[in-house]
């Protein structure tokens, strides 16, 4: 993969290419930024650039992402077929990972969880993974050049893995470059953050998304403009909007149901709603809560009647016409805090039925608050 395949992000591309050209590349760097900004794609393009020695053999291996000096690390789950003492490692899911990333480096954690068939689990990077990295990176480069350790979502490392990786970064094997891709860098150990060079990746420009929709997906000009604006810098969001019957339709339906039942104070129906929510996988539950935050913010902004401040689909806006007035200056912050607390609780494996039923009950009170 080359930098030309990354959507937009010209400033980041030039910075990374300049590092390579001037031989000022640090032995450990971390690309940070919002979902859908192209961090994985940029990191992959950098890795391929470093490993491309100009030979036909190297180019062929990189085209298939099968270069022996490119080592991928990513969150994994424990399958029922694994032994009780086995710590899952990336190699356990190498086939699934290769299938997904060769198709496109633009994918979500949910898509990765589906590939592993573990939607109801929390994916982590175990201490077993760091042991594997130590073993792999201790070997000499097969091509006589760099060895690349590509780590996706290092914030999902457990503490044992993080401590072992820290030692590797402090005393890196010869000609090894660590390229990390993070969405929540603040969750990483401070000692790791202080030893890597952080590069912040901004949202992709809407114009770049618009052009990519036209050139790569064959979308007409008007649709591309609408979708790019709605995507708001997130290529993954743009792809979602292209899919008929996308997840967001379900999320909107669950949002509308919650708000209507909470307003009507139908406790039994709210309990059923919470049971529906608890039946989703934890990653999907967190995505719905993130959607909830966005929709609540959009409904609040809708009250100001300024189109440039709102980013909603037509169906979302149709609901906002009647509902937006219930989200106001008095309850917007408490509602936001409530959703963030639920995201934390779900991430910590709290009982989902209890979390969402309590969430629904508190919404009854918050919707009654008026300016």
PyMOL commands that set and color helices and strands:
alter all, ss='L'
color gray80, all
select helices_A, chain A and resi 3-5+10-21+39-51+56-63+90-103+109-116+127-137+154-156+159-170+185-187+190-193+206-217+221-231+235-242+247-264+267-278+282-302+307-309+314-326+332-347+352-367
alter helices_A, ss='H'
color red, helices_A
select strands_A, chain A and resi 28-33+70-73+147-152+176-182+197-201
alter strands_A, ss='S'
color yellow, strands_A
deselect
rebuild
show_as cartoon
